[in-house]
Amino acid sequence: MDVFQLKLFQRMSERMGWLGARQGVLAQNIANADTPDYVPHDMKALKFVDHLNEVTPVVQARTDSMHMSGTTTRAASIDDQKTKKQYETAPVGNSVVLEEQMTKLADAQHSYQLMTNLYRKHVEMLKMALGRGV
């Protein structure tokens, strides 16, 4: 059984790849903290809603005529990723804020560790289900 065929492991691998690439971009921002006219970059976040839209919706079945038919409505999309304007710019035109970049880098590292732990736990769970123990 190839675990990479499971959608869960594909999504976790995709997230880990994105987090690794984001760490590279943030490290480049930090490395260019003193470069004149450098504008910091960040990667567009992966949205869980985009993955849900790829999945076919589950249709509720009425097994009895007395059951009420369910209705599904899509929730309004919430844009939680607001574009933040740069509030601090150096006299040479550089707008890298080291504290902000380090915070983003720590967040990316924490998320990466979370993904590796989830990955490991799911592999252990599959091994246990197959009777191979942990």
N, CA, C and O atoms as a Tinker XYZ file with bonds, in Angstrom:
   536  protein
     1  N      0.845000   -1.181000    0.000000    73     2
     2  CA     0.000000    0.000000    0.000000    64     1     3
     3  C      0.886000    1.237000    0.000000    63     2     4     5
     4  O      1.746000    1.396000    0.866000    81     3
     5  N      0.678000    2.080000   -0.942000    73     3     6
     6  CA     1.440000    3.319000   -1.048000    64     5     7
     7  C      0.664000    4.424000   -0.338000    63     6     8     9
     8  O     -0.434000    4.780000   -0.764000    81     7
     9  N      1.224000    4.968000    0.739000    73     7    10
    10  CA     0.514000    5.994000    1.503000    64     9    11
    11  C      0.368000    7.287000    0.716000    63    10    12    13
    12  O     -0.495000    8.105000    1.036000    81    11
    13  N      1.188000    7.489000   -0.302000    73    11    14
    14  CA     1.094000    8.702000   -1.094000    64    13    15
    15  C     -0.127000    8.699000   -2.008000    63    14    16    17
    16  O     -0.452000    9.725000   -2.606000    81    15
    17  N     -0.811000    7.548000   -2.126000    73    15    18
    18  CA    -2.047000    7.490000   -2.899000    64    17    19
    19  C     -3.224000    8.035000   -2.101000    63    18    20    21
    20  O     -4.258000    8.376000   -2.677000    81    19
    21  N     -3.078000    8.119000   -0.781000    73    19    22
    22  CA    -4.147000    8.646000    0.063000    64    21    23
    23  C     -4.154000   10.171000   -0.018000    63    22    24    25
    24  O     -3.100000   10.803000    0.058000    81    23
    25  N     -5.330000   10.758000   -0.171000    73    23    26
    26  CA    -5.458000   12.212000   -0.306000    64    25    27
    27  C     -4.909000   12.942000    0.917000    63    26    28    29
    28  O     -4.328000   14.020000    0.792000    81    27
    29  N     -5.092000   12.357000    2.094000    73    27    30
    30  CA    -4.605000   12.987000    3.316000    64    29    31
    31  C     -3.098000   13.190000    3.258000    63    30    32    33
    32  O     -2.603000   14.270000    3.580000    81    31
    33  N     -2.375000   12.172000    2.855000    73    31    34
    34  CA    -0.923000   12.267000    2.786000    64    33    35
    35  C     -0.480000   13.179000    1.641000    63    34    36    37
    36  O      0.549000   13.846000    1.748000    81    35
    37  N     -1.236000   13.215000    0.561000    73    35    38
    38  CA    -0.923000   14.140000   -0.532000    64    37    39
    39  C     -1.053000   15.579000   -0.067000    63    38    40    41
    40  O     -0.205000   16.415000   -0.379000    81    39
    41  N     -2.112000   15.873000    0.678000    73    39    42
    42  CA    -2.337000   17.234000    1.179000    64    41    43
    43  C     -1.272000   17.618000    2.198000    63    42    44    45
    44  O     -0.793000   18.752000    2.197000    81    43
    45  N     -0.899000   16.678000    3.068000    73    43    46
    46  CA     0.145000   16.983000    4.054000    64    45    47
    47  C      1.479000   17.229000    3.368000    63    46    48    49
    48  O      2.219000   18.134000    3.755000    81    47
    49  N      1.792000   16.436000    2.355000    73    47    50
    50  CA     3.037000   16.633000    1.605000    64    49    51
    51  C      3.022000   17.972000    0.869000    63    50    52    53
    52  O      4.029000   18.679000    0.820000    81    51
    53  N      1.872000   18.304000    0.305000    73    51    54
    54  CA     1.733000   19.586000   -0.390000    64    53    55
    55  C      1.933000   20.746000    0.584000    63    54    56    57
    56  O      2.612000   21.722000    0.264000    81    55
    57  N      1.347000   20.635000    1.754000    73    55    58
    58  CA     1.489000   21.688000    2.776000    64    57    59
    59  C      2.941000   21.803000    3.237000    63    58    60    61
    60  O      3.454000   22.909000    3.405000    81    59
    61  N      3.593000   20.676000    3.437000    73    59    62
    62  CA     4.990000   20.710000    3.866000    64    61    63
    63  C      5.874000   21.331000    2.789000    63    62    64    65
    64  O      6.806000   22.068000    3.112000    81    63
    65  N      5.605000   21.051000    1.535000    73    63    66
    66  CA     6.352000   21.664000    0.439000    64    65    67
    67  C      6.140000   23.161000    0.391000    63    66    68    69
    68  O      7.087000   23.918000    0.179000    81    67
    69  N      4.889000   23.602000    0.588000    73    67    70
    70  CA     4.586000   25.024000    0.603000    64    69    71
    71  C      5.290000   25.716000    1.760000    63    70    72    73
    72  O      5.847000   26.801000    1.594000    81    71
    73  N      5.267000   25.085000    2.937000    73    71    74
    74  CA     5.922000   25.681000    4.104000    64    73    75
    75  C      7.427000   25.777000    3.910000    63    74    76    77
    76  O      8.043000   26.758000    4.325000    81    75
    77  N      8.020000   24.775000    3.287000    73    75    78
    78  CA     9.455000   24.818000    3.002000    64    77    79
    79  C      9.802000   25.949000    2.045000    63    78    80    81
    80  O     10.799000   26.645000    2.232000    81    79
    81  N      8.972000   26.129000    1.018000    73    79    82
    82  CA     9.202000   27.218000    0.062000    64    81    83
    83  C      8.999000   28.575000    0.733000    63    82    84    85
    84  O      9.725000   29.525000    0.440000    81    83
    85  N      8.019000   28.671000    1.629000    73    83    86
    86  CA     7.783000   29.938000    2.342000    64    85    87
    87  C      8.960000   30.277000    3.244000    63    86    88    89
    88  O      9.348000   31.440000    3.354000    81    87
    89  N      9.526000   29.270000    3.886000    73    87    90
    90  CA    10.699000   29.531000    4.719000    64    89    91
    91  C     11.835000   30.095000    3.874000    63    90    92    93
    92  O     12.566000   30.975000    4.330000    81    91
    93  N     11.989000   29.607000    2.663000    73    91    94
    94  CA    13.019000   30.132000    1.763000    64    93    95
    95  C     12.778000   31.583000    1.392000    63    94    96    97
    96  O     13.714000   32.381000    1.359000    81    95
    97  N     11.521000   31.931000    1.111000    73    95    98
    98  CA    11.181000   33.303000    0.757000    64    97    99
    99  C     11.420000   34.235000    1.943000    63    98   100   101
   100  O     11.966000   35.327000    1.781000    81    99
   101  N     11.010000   33.801000    3.136000    73    99   102
   102  CA    11.205000   34.627000    4.325000    64   101   103
   103  C     12.684000   34.780000    4.663000    63   102   104   105
   104  O     13.117000   35.845000    5.103000    81   103
   105  N     13.454000   33.720000    4.457000    73   103   106
   106  CA    14.896000   33.808000    4.686000    64   105   107
   107  C     15.535000   34.786000    3.708000    63   106   108   109
   108  O     16.469000   35.500000    4.071000    81   107
   109  N     15.044000   34.826000    2.479000    73   107   110
   110  CA    15.550000   35.779000    1.495000    64   109   111
   111  C     15.204000   37.209000    1.922000    63   110   112   113
   112  O     16.011000   38.120000    1.736000    81   111
   113  N     14.023000   37.413000    2.487000    73   111   114
   114  CA    13.652000   38.736000    2.987000    64   113   115
   115  C     14.609000   39.181000    4.092000    63   114   116   117
   116  O     15.055000   40.328000    4.117000    81   115
   117  N     14.914000   38.264000    4.998000    73   115   118
   118  CA    15.812000   38.590000    6.107000    64   117   119
   119  C     17.220000   38.875000    5.585000    63   118   120   121
   120  O     17.891000   39.791000    6.062000    81   119
   121  N     17.661000   38.094000    4.611000    73   119   122
   122  CA    19.001000   38.291000    4.050000    64   121   123
   123  C     19.115000   39.644000    3.344000    63   122   124   125
   124  O     20.203000   40.218000    3.285000    81   123
   125  N     18.015000   40.154000    2.812000    73   123   126
   126  CA    18.038000   41.432000    2.109000    64   125   127
   127  C     17.541000   42.588000    2.964000    63   126   128   129
   128  O     17.056000   43.589000    2.436000    81   127
   129  N     17.658000   42.456000    4.272000    73   127   130
   130  CA    17.163000   43.491000    5.182000    64   129   131
   131  C     17.887000   44.816000    4.993000    63   130   132   133
   132  O     17.315000   45.864000    5.293000    81   131
   133  N     19.116000   44.807000    4.509000    73   131   134
   134  CA    19.880000   46.034000    4.310000    64   133   135
   135  C     20.005000   46.440000    2.846000    63   134   136   137
   136  O     20.703000   47.407000    2.540000    81   135
   137  N     19.356000   45.739000    1.948000    73   135   138
   138  CA    19.425000   46.045000    0.522000    64   137   139
   139  C     18.537000   47.249000    0.213000    63   138   140   141
   140  O     17.357000   47.240000    0.562000    81   139
   141  N     19.078000   48.284000   -0.435000    73   139   142
   142  CA    18.255000   49.461000   -0.757000    64   141   143
   143  C     17.099000   49.107000   -1.688000    63   142   144   145
   144  O     17.250000   48.309000   -2.612000    81   143
   145  N     15.959000   49.708000   -1.430000    73   143   146
   146  CA    14.727000   49.568000   -2.232000    64   145   147
   147  C     14.203000   48.138000   -2.311000    63   146   148   149
   148  O     13.461000   47.809000   -3.236000    81   147
   149  N     14.572000   47.284000   -1.365000    73   147   150
   150  CA    14.067000   45.901000   -1.374000    64   149   151
   151  C     12.691000   45.864000   -0.722000    63   150   152   153
   152  O     12.487000   46.435000    0.349000    81   151
   153  N     11.760000   45.196000   -1.366000    73   151   154
   154  CA    10.404000   45.020000   -0.842000    64   153   155
   155  C     10.257000   43.563000   -0.429000    63   154   156   157
   156  O     10.525000   42.671000   -1.235000    81   155
   157  N      9.836000   43.297000    0.810000    73   155   158
   158  CA     9.689000   41.897000    1.242000    64   157   159
   159  C      8.575000   41.185000    0.487000    63   158   160   161
   160  O      7.587000   41.796000    0.079000    81   159
   161  N      8.755000   39.885000    0.313000    73   159   162
   162  CA     7.780000   39.057000   -0.389000    64   161   163
   163  C      7.239000   38.003000    0.565000    63   162   164   165
   164  O      7.857000   37.685000    1.581000    81   163
   165  N      6.088000   37.474000    0.224000    73   163   166
   166  CA     5.513000   36.353000    0.963000    64   165   167
   167  C      4.727000   35.520000   -0.030000    63   166   168   169
   168  O      4.388000   35.993000   -1.115000    81   167
   169  N      4.439000   34.294000    0.336000    73   167   170
   170  CA     3.710000   33.400000   -0.564000    64   169   171
   171  C      2.223000   33.449000   -0.251000    63   170   172   173
   172  O      1.816000   33.677000    0.889000    81   171
   173  N      1.425000   33.232000   -1.282000    73   171   174
   174  CA    -0.017000   33.166000   -1.108000    64   173   175
   175  C     -0.339000   31.891000   -0.325000    63   174   176   177
   176  O      0.131000   30.803000   -0.657000    81   175
   177  N     -1.136000   32.051000    0.701000    73   175   178
   178  CA    -1.452000   30.923000    1.576000    64   177   179
   179  C     -2.348000   29.907000    0.875000    63   178   180   181
   180  O     -3.194000   30.265000    0.056000    81   179
   181  N     -2.147000   28.636000    1.211000    73   179   182
   182  CA    -3.036000   27.582000    0.735000    64   181   183
   183  C     -4.329000   27.665000    1.536000    63   182   184   185
   184  O     -4.307000   27.780000    2.761000    81   183
   185  N     -5.434000   27.606000    0.844000    73   183   186
   186  CA    -6.717000   27.695000    1.532000    64   185   187
   187  C     -7.408000   26.340000    1.514000    63   186   188   189
   188  O     -7.498000   25.686000    0.475000    81   187
   189  N     -7.887000   25.935000    2.666000    73   187   190
   190  CA    -8.571000   24.660000    2.804000    64   189   191
   191  C     -9.852000   24.640000    1.969000    63   190   192   193
   192  O    -10.254000   23.590000    1.466000    81   191
   193  N    -10.485000   25.794000    1.826000    73   191   194
   194  CA   -11.725000   25.889000    1.053000    64   193   195
   195  C    -11.483000   25.494000   -0.400000    63   194   196   197
   196  O    -12.345000   24.881000   -1.029000    81   195
   197  N    -10.319000   25.843000   -0.932000    73   195   198
   198  CA   -10.010000   25.473000   -2.316000    64   197   199
   199  C     -9.967000   23.958000   -2.489000    63   198   200   201
   200  O    -10.403000   23.433000   -3.514000    81   199
   201  N     -9.441000   23.255000   -1.484000    73   199   202
   202  CA    -9.410000   21.793000   -1.557000    64   201   203
   203  C    -10.813000   21.204000   -1.400000    63   202   204   205
   204  O    -11.136000   20.194000   -2.025000    81   203
   205  N    -11.636000   21.829000   -0.575000    73   203   206
   206  CA   -13.004000   21.342000   -0.403000    64   205   207
   207  C    -13.817000   21.506000   -1.685000    63   206   208   209
   208  O    -14.686000   20.686000   -1.979000    81   207
   209  N    -13.541000   22.549000   -2.437000    73   207   210
   210  CA   -14.277000   22.772000   -3.684000    64   209   211
   211  C    -13.967000   21.704000   -4.725000    63   210   212   213
   212  O    -14.764000   21.489000   -5.638000    81   211
   213  N    -12.818000   21.029000   -4.606000    73   211   214
   214  CA   -12.452000   19.971000   -5.544000    64   213   215
   215  C    -13.195000   18.664000   -5.257000    63   214   216   217
   216  O    -13.304000   17.805000   -6.131000    81   215
   217  N    -13.696000   18.519000   -4.050000    73   215   218
   218  CA   -14.367000   17.291000   -3.630000    64   217   219
   219  C    -15.848000   17.376000   -4.002000    63   218   220   221
   220  O    -16.484000   18.416000   -3.835000    81   219
   221  N    -16.375000   16.278000   -4.500000    73   219   222
   222  CA   -17.803000   16.268000   -4.834000    64   221   223
   223  C    -18.618000   16.276000   -3.539000    63   222   224   225
   224  O    -18.290000   15.571000   -2.586000    81   223
   225  N    -19.685000   17.083000   -3.517000    73   223   226
   226  CA   -20.478000   17.183000   -2.282000    64   225   227
   227  C    -21.251000   15.890000   -2.002000    63   226   228   229
   228  O    -21.609000   15.148000   -2.917000    81   227
   229  N    -21.493000   15.649000   -0.737000    73   227   230
   230  CA   -22.244000   14.480000   -0.303000    64   229   231
   231  C    -23.727000   14.826000   -0.347000    63   230   232   233
   232  O    -24.150000   15.851000    0.187000    81   231
   233  N    -24.505000   13.972000   -0.982000    73   231   234
   234  CA   -25.945000   14.190000   -1.093000    64   233   235
   235  C    -26.641000   13.393000    0.005000    63   234   236   237
   236  O    -26.382000   12.207000    0.206000    81   235
   237  N    -27.524000   14.081000    0.699000    73   235   238
   238  CA   -28.257000   13.407000    1.772000    64   237   239
   239  C    -29.341000   12.521000    1.178000    63   238   240   241
   240  O    -30.042000   12.919000    0.249000    81   239
   241  N    -29.473000   11.309000    1.725000    73   239   242
   242  CA   -30.471000   10.365000    1.232000    64   241   243
   243  C    -31.637000   10.313000    2.213000    63   242   244   245
   244  O    -31.444000   10.262000    3.427000    81   243
   245  N    -32.833000   10.326000    1.672000    73   243   246
   246  CA   -34.022000   10.174000    2.508000    64   245   247
   247  C    -34.438000    8.710000    2.451000    63   246   248   249
   248  O    -34.840000    8.212000    1.400000    81   247
   249  N    -34.340000    8.037000    3.568000    73   247   250
   250  CA   -34.678000    6.619000    3.623000    64   249   251
   251  C    -36.131000    6.389000    4.030000    63   250   252   253
   252  O    -36.627000    5.264000    3.973000    81   251
   253  N    -36.804000    7.453000    4.438000    73   251   254
   254  CA   -38.200000    7.349000    4.852000    64   253   255
   255  C    -38.906000    8.621000    4.400000    63   254   256   257
   256  O    -38.318000    9.703000    4.410000    81   255
   257  N    -40.159000    8.488000    4.008000    73   255   258
   258  CA   -40.893000    9.663000    3.528000    64   257   259
   259  C    -41.151000   10.668000    4.649000    63   258   260   261
   260  O    -41.461000   11.829000    4.379000    81   259
   261  N    -41.026000   10.236000    5.903000    73   259   262
   262  CA   -41.234000   11.130000    7.047000    64   261   263
   263  C    -39.987000   11.965000    7.357000    63   262   264   265
   264  O    -40.060000   12.925000    8.124000    81   263
   265  N    -38.868000   11.612000    6.777000    73   263   266
   266  CA   -37.648000   12.381000    7.013000    64   265   267
   267  C    -37.753000   13.734000    6.301000    63   266   268   269
   268  O    -38.311000   13.846000    5.210000    81   267
   269  N    -37.207000   14.731000    6.946000    73   267   270
   270  CA   -37.209000   16.061000    6.328000    64   269   271
   271  C    -36.058000   16.133000    5.337000    63   270   272   273
   272  O    -34.977000   15.586000    5.558000    81   271
   273  N    -36.324000   16.818000    4.248000    73   271   274
   274  CA   -35.237000   16.966000    3.280000    64   273   275
   275  C    -34.318000   18.082000    3.763000    63   274   276   277
   276  O    -34.765000   19.160000    4.154000    81   275
   277  N    -33.044000   17.796000    3.723000    73   275   278
   278  CA   -32.069000   18.774000    4.185000    64   277   279
   279  C    -31.731000   19.767000    3.102000    63   278   280   281
   280  O    -31.815000   19.467000    1.911000    81   279
   281  N    -31.357000   20.926000    3.518000    73   279   282
   282  CA   -30.908000   21.935000    2.574000    64   281   283
   283  C    -29.480000   22.315000    2.936000    63   282   284   285
   284  O    -29.128000   22.401000    4.113000    81   283
   285  N    -28.685000   22.535000    1.945000    73   283   286
   286  CA   -27.316000   22.958000    2.200000    64   285   287
   287  C    -27.115000   24.318000    1.554000    63   286   288   289
   288  O    -27.506000   24.550000    0.410000    81   287
   289  N    -26.516000   25.181000    2.293000    73   287   290
   290  CA   -26.179000   26.495000    1.772000    64   289   291
   291  C    -24.694000   26.714000    1.995000    63   290   292   293
   292  O    -24.135000   26.354000    3.031000    81   291
   293  N    -24.087000   27.303000    1.010000    73   291   294
   294  CA   -22.669000   27.617000    1.142000    64   293   295
   295  C    -22.510000   28.851000    2.015000    63   294   296   297
   296  O    -23.216000   29.847000    1.860000    81   295
   297  N    -21.567000   28.755000    2.930000    73   295   298
   298  CA   -21.277000   29.911000    3.758000    64   297   299
   299  C    -20.575000   30.961000    2.904000    63   298   300   301
   300  O    -19.853000   30.634000    1.962000    81   299
   301  N    -20.792000   32.186000    3.240000    73   299   302
   302  CA   -20.128000   33.259000    2.505000    64   301   303
   303  C    -18.632000   33.151000    2.722000    63   302   304   305
   304  O    -18.175000   32.861000    3.828000    81   303
   305  N    -17.880000   33.383000    1.675000    73   303   306
   306  CA   -16.431000   33.284000    1.806000    64   305   307
   307  C    -15.911000   34.445000    2.635000    63   306   308   309
   308  O    -16.340000   35.589000    2.479000    81   307
   309  N    -14.993000   34.130000    3.502000    73   307   310
   310  CA   -14.399000   35.125000    4.377000    64   309   311
   311  C    -12.969000   35.335000    3.930000    63   310   312   313
   312  O    -12.200000   34.378000    3.829000    81   311
   313  N    -12.613000   36.552000    3.665000    73   311   314
   314  CA   -11.251000   36.861000    3.245000    64   313   315
   315  C    -10.438000   37.204000    4.476000    63   314   316   317
   316  O    -10.371000   38.362000    4.888000    81   315
   317  N     -9.822000   36.191000    5.060000    73   315   318
   318  CA    -9.052000   36.407000    6.279000    64   317   319
   319  C     -7.622000   36.833000    5.987000    63   318   320   321
   320  O     -6.884000   37.188000    6.906000    81   319
   321  N     -7.226000   36.803000    4.740000    73   319   322
   322  CA    -5.872000   37.211000    4.365000    64   321   323
   323  C     -5.924000   38.623000    3.782000    63   322   324   325
   324  O     -5.880000   38.807000    2.565000    81   323
   325  N     -6.015000   39.596000    4.649000    73   323   326
   326  CA    -6.015000   40.984000    4.204000    64   325   327
   327  C     -4.591000   41.391000    3.832000    63   326   328   329
   328  O     -3.628000   40.950000    4.459000    81   327
   329  N     -4.468000   42.220000    2.827000    73   327   330
   330  CA    -3.162000   42.723000    2.442000    64   329   331
   331  C     -2.775000   43.828000    3.409000    63   330   332   333
   332  O     -3.480000   44.824000    3.571000    81   331
   333  N     -1.635000   43.618000    4.041000    73   331   334
   334  CA    -1.180000   44.581000    5.028000    64   333   335
   335  C     -0.240000   45.566000    4.365000    63   334   336   337
   336  O      0.695000   45.171000    3.668000    81   335
   337  N     -0.488000   46.846000    4.580000    73   335   338
   338  CA     0.371000   47.862000    4.007000    64   337   339
   339  C      1.634000   47.983000    4.853000    63   338   340   341
   340  O      1.609000   47.801000    6.070000    81   339
   341  N      2.713000   48.288000    4.191000    73   339   342
   342  CA     3.976000   48.479000    4.896000    64   341   343
   343  C      3.895000   49.777000    5.691000    63   342   344   345
   344  O      3.579000   50.829000    5.137000    81   343
   345  N      4.173000   49.704000    6.967000    73   343   346
   346  CA     4.099000   50.888000    7.813000    64   345   347
   347  C      5.482000   51.411000    8.188000    63   346   348   349
   348  O      5.607000   52.484000    8.778000    81   347
   349  N      6.495000   50.665000    7.849000    73   347   350
   350  CA     7.838000   51.076000    8.211000    64   349   351
   351  C      8.749000   50.919000    6.998000    63   350   352   353
   352  O      8.853000   49.834000    6.425000    81   351
   353  N      9.395000   51.990000    6.619000    73   351   354
   354  CA    10.315000   51.960000    5.494000    64   353   355
   355  C     11.589000   52.684000    5.903000    63   354   356   357
   356  O     11.543000   53.774000    6.473000    81   355
   357  N     12.714000   52.070000    5.609000    73   355   358
   358  CA    14.003000   52.671000    5.925000    64   357   359
   359  C     14.266000   53.843000    4.982000    63   358   360   361
   360  O     13.665000   53.920000    3.910000    81   359
   361  N     15.166000   54.761000    5.371000    73   359   362
   362  CA    15.476000   55.902000    4.499000    64   361   363
   363  C     15.977000   55.493000    3.104000    63   362   364   365
   364  O     15.826000   56.260000    2.153000    81   363
   365  N     16.570000   54.294000    2.969000    73   363   366
   366  CA    17.050000   53.845000    1.653000    64   365   367
   367  C     15.965000   53.142000    0.850000    63   366   368   369
   368  O     16.234000   52.634000   -0.239000    81   367
   369  N     14.748000   53.105000    1.370000    73   367   370
   370  CA    13.630000   52.521000    0.634000    64   369   371
   371  C     13.354000   51.065000    0.952000    63   370   372   373
   372  O     12.478000   50.462000    0.332000    81   371
   373  N     14.068000   50.486000    1.890000    73   371   374
   374  CA    13.878000   49.087000    2.262000    64   373   375
   375  C     12.732000   48.997000    3.264000    63   374   376   377
   376  O     12.709000   49.737000    4.247000    81   375
   377  N     11.792000   48.103000    3.024000    73   375   378
   378  CA    10.640000   47.983000    3.924000    64   377   379
   379  C     10.594000   46.644000    4.655000    63   378   380   381
   380  O      9.517000   46.205000    5.057000    81   379
   381  N     11.739000   45.989000    4.834000    73   379   382
   382  CA    11.795000   44.729000    5.572000    64   381   383
   383  C     11.822000   45.040000    7.062000    63   382   384   385
   384  O     12.707000   45.752000    7.536000    81   383
   385  N     10.861000   44.512000    7.794000    73   383   386
   386  CA    10.837000   44.633000    9.248000    64   385   387
   387  C     11.297000   43.282000    9.795000    63   386   388   389
   388  O     10.588000   42.283000    9.679000    81   387
   389  N     12.480000   43.262000   10.387000    73   387   390
   390  CA    13.064000   41.988000   10.829000    64   389   391
   391  C     12.182000   41.263000   11.835000    63   390   392   393
   392  O     12.052000   40.040000   11.774000    81   391
   393  N     11.576000   41.997000   12.756000    73   391   394
   394  CA    10.728000   41.355000   13.768000    64   393   395
   395  C      9.540000   40.652000   13.116000    63   394   396   397
   396  O      9.169000   39.543000   13.502000    81   395
   397  N      8.955000   41.313000   12.124000    73   395   398
   398  CA     7.818000   40.723000   11.414000    64   397   399
   399  C      8.241000   39.479000   10.641000    63   398   400   401
   400  O      7.540000   38.467000   10.660000    81   399
   401  N      9.372000   39.551000    9.969000    73   399   402
   402  CA     9.861000   38.414000    9.193000    64   401   403
   403  C     10.223000   37.240000   10.106000    63   402   404   405
   404  O      9.951000   36.088000    9.770000    81   403
   405  N     10.833000   37.526000   11.252000    73   403   406
   406  CA    11.194000   36.459000   12.193000    64   405   407
   407  C      9.936000   35.804000   12.777000    63   406   408   409
   408  O      9.909000   34.594000   13.000000    81   407
   409  N      8.906000   36.604000   13.021000    73   407   410
   410  CA     7.642000   36.044000   13.523000    64   409   411
   411  C      7.016000   35.131000   12.482000    63   410   412   413
   412  O      6.545000   34.043000   12.811000    81   411
   413  N      7.008000   35.569000   11.222000    73   411   414
   414  CA     6.464000   34.731000   10.146000    64   413   415
   415  C      7.287000   33.449000    9.978000    63   414   416   417
   416  O      6.736000   32.376000    9.734000    81   415
   417  N      8.603000   33.574000   10.110000    73   415   418
   418  CA     9.484000   32.413000    9.981000    64   417   419
   419  C      9.236000   31.412000   11.109000    63   418   420   421
   420  O      9.205000   30.204000   10.875000    81   419
   421  N      9.058000   31.916000   12.333000    73   419   422
   422  CA     8.763000   31.031000   13.468000    64   421   423
   423  C      7.412000   30.347000   13.287000    63   422   424   425
   424  O      7.259000   29.174000   13.629000    81   423
   425  N      6.438000   31.068000   12.754000    73   423   426
   426  CA     5.121000   30.485000   12.496000    64   425   427
   427  C      5.211000   29.387000   11.448000    63   426   428   429
   428  O      4.587000   28.336000   11.592000    81   427
   429  N      5.987000   29.626000   10.391000    73   427   430
   430  CA     6.166000   28.611000    9.344000    64   429   431
   431  C      6.872000   27.375000    9.906000    63   430   432   433
   432  O      6.520000   26.246000    9.566000    81   431
   433  N      7.859000   27.592000   10.757000    73   431   434
   434  CA     8.577000   26.465000   11.358000    64   433   435
   435  C      7.652000   25.657000   12.267000    63   434   436   437
   436  O      7.689000   24.426000   12.262000    81   435
   437  N      6.827000   26.350000   13.043000    73   435   438
   438  CA     5.883000   25.659000   13.932000    64   437   439
   439  C      4.873000   24.848000   13.109000    63   438   440   441
   440  O      4.559000   23.710000   13.457000    81   439
   441  N      4.372000   25.429000   12.032000    73   439   442
   442  CA     3.418000   24.716000   11.176000    64   441   443
   443  C      4.063000   23.502000   10.512000    63   442   444   445
   444  O      3.420000   22.464000   10.356000    81   443
   445  N      5.325000   23.630000   10.124000    73   443   446
   446  CA     6.042000   22.504000    9.516000    64   445   447
   447  C      6.204000   21.364000   10.520000    63   446   448   449
   448  O      6.014000   20.197000   10.176000    81   447
   449  N      6.555000   21.701000   11.755000    73   447   450
   450  CA     6.677000   20.674000   12.792000    64   449   451
   451  C      5.334000   20.006000   13.062000    63   450   452   453
   452  O      5.272000   18.799000   13.293000    81   451
   453  N      4.263000   20.790000   13.032000    73   451   454
   454  CA     2.928000   20.232000   13.210000    64   453   455
   455  C      2.604000   19.229000   12.104000    63   454   456   457
   456  O      2.074000   18.153000   12.380000    81   455
   457  N      2.917000   19.573000   10.859000    73   455   458
   458  CA     2.662000   18.672000    9.733000    64   457   459
   459  C      3.487000   17.391000    9.844000    63   458   460   461
   460  O      2.973000   16.304000    9.578000    81   459
   461  N      4.754000   17.502000   10.233000    73   459   462
   462  CA     5.573000   16.286000   10.357000    64   461   463
   463  C      5.059000   15.396000   11.475000    63   462   464   465
   464  O      5.093000   14.171000   11.352000    81   463
   465  N      4.582000   15.994000   12.570000    73   463   466
   466  CA     4.011000   15.188000   13.651000    64   465   467
   467  C      2.718000   14.509000   13.215000    63   466   468   469
   468  O      2.492000   13.341000   13.532000    81   467
   469  N      1.872000   15.232000   12.495000    73   467   470
   470  CA     0.632000   14.624000   11.988000    64   469   471
   471  C      0.938000   13.489000   11.017000    63   470   472   473
   472  O      0.302000   12.435000   11.060000    81   471
   473  N      1.898000   13.706000   10.158000    73   471   474
   474  CA     2.306000   12.694000    9.195000    64   473   475
   475  C      2.763000   11.431000    9.912000    63   474   476   477
   476  O      2.332000   10.325000    9.583000    81   475
   477  N      3.645000   11.611000   10.901000    73   475   478
   478  CA     4.187000   10.477000   11.665000    64   477   479
   479  C      3.070000    9.734000   12.401000    63   478   480   481
   480  O      3.034000    8.503000   12.389000    81   479
   481  N      2.163000   10.469000   13.038000    73   479   482
   482  CA     1.067000    9.841000   13.784000    64   481   483
   483  C      0.137000    9.052000   12.869000    63   482   484   485
   484  O     -0.337000    7.980000   13.245000    81   483
   485  N     -0.131000    9.572000   11.668000    73   483   486
   486  CA    -1.012000    8.848000   10.752000    64   485   487
   487  C     -0.338000    7.581000   10.216000    63   486   488   489
   488  O     -1.000000    6.562000   10.019000    81   487
   489  N      0.963000    7.642000    9.981000    73   487   490
   490  CA     1.675000    6.437000    9.549000    64   489   491
   491  C      1.644000    5.393000   10.663000    63   490   492   493
   492  O      1.427000    4.211000   10.399000    81   491
   493  N      1.859000    5.824000   11.910000    73   491   494
   494  CA     1.795000    4.895000   13.048000    64   493   495
   495  C      0.405000    4.292000   13.183000    63   494   496   497
   496  O      0.267000    3.107000   13.485000    81   495
   497  N     -0.625000    5.102000   12.960000    73   495   498
   498  CA    -1.999000    4.600000   13.055000    64   497   499
   499  C     -2.269000    3.552000   11.970000    63   498   500   501
   500  O     -2.922000    2.542000   12.232000    81   499
   501  N     -1.768000    3.791000   10.751000    73   499   502
   502  CA    -1.950000    2.815000    9.687000    64   501   503
   503  C     -1.207000    1.514000    9.997000    63   502   504   505
   504  O     -1.723000    0.425000    9.747000    81   503
   505  N     -0.006000    1.632000   10.537000    73   503   506
   506  CA     0.759000    0.428000   10.910000    64   505   507
   507  C      0.013000   -0.360000   11.982000    63   506   508   509
   508  O     -0.033000   -1.590000   11.941000    81   507
   509  N     -0.566000    0.349000   12.933000    73   507   510
   510  CA    -1.301000   -0.326000   13.998000    64   509   511
   511  C     -2.541000   -1.014000   13.430000    63   510   512   513
   512  O     -2.875000   -2.126000   13.838000    81   511
   513  N     -3.216000   -0.364000   12.500000    73   511   514
   514  CA    -4.413000   -0.939000   11.885000    64   513   515
   515  C     -4.062000   -2.195000   11.076000    63   514   516   517
   516  O     -4.860000   -3.128000   10.992000    81   515
   517  N     -2.864000   -2.210000   10.483000    73   515   518
   518  CA    -2.429000   -3.364000    9.701000    64   517   519
   519  C     -1.852000   -4.468000   10.579000    63   518   520   521
   520  O     -1.529000   -5.549000   10.086000    81   519
   521  N     -1.720000   -4.201000   11.882000    73   519   522
   522  CA    -1.226000   -5.220000   12.794000    64   521   523
   523  C      0.283000   -5.319000   12.862000    63   522   524   525
   524  O      0.822000   -6.315000   13.344000    81   523
   525  N      0.957000   -4.308000   12.390000    73   523   526
   526  CA     2.421000   -4.330000   12.408000    64   525   527
   527  C      2.980000   -3.637000   13.641000    63   526   528   529
   528  O      4.194000   -3.611000   13.839000    81   527
   529  N      2.131000   -3.091000   14.449000    73   527   530
   530  CA     2.590000   -2.422000   15.668000    64   529   531
   531  C      3.291000   -1.125000   15.370000    63   530   532   533
   532  O      3.445000   -0.710000   14.221000    81   531
   533  N      3.706000   -0.510000   16.437000    73   531   534
   534  CA     4.364000    0.791000   16.288000    64   533   535
   535  C      5.823000    0.674000   16.619000    63   534   536
   536  O      6.553000    1.663000   16.553000    81   535
